[in-house]
Amino acid sequence: MMQRIFNKTAKFRFPKHVSPYIFALYMATIMAFLMCLVITLAEFGIDEHYMRNVMNAYQVAMPSAFFCVLVVRPIVAWLIGWTVQGH
């Protein structure tokens, strides 16, 4: 069952040369949302407007996070090569 679902969804793939941008998109999307959840909770607590506040913050955080991941990724790759044996 799962293999049949995977076969149907895996037909479209991006070319390998765009992988840094796809990585940045996924990383920014997930991390910005998680950070908005945590920061909104810490700042305002949970009330009836919690998710609205999260999504308002996310509108600013996601594009910012995407740009930041694009900028920081090469630096992190260099730091890993500098500090991890075998890279």
Long-range contacts (C-beta under 8 A, 24 or more apart in sequence): 20-70, 20-73, 21-70, 23-69, 23-73, 24-66, 24-69, 24-70, 24-73, 25-66, 27-65, 27-69, 28-62, 28-65, 28-66, 28-68, 28-69, 29-62, 29-65, 29-66, 31-65, 31-69, 32-58, 32-61, 32-62, 32-64, 32-65, 32-66, 33-58, 33-61, 33-62, 35-61, 35-65, 36-61
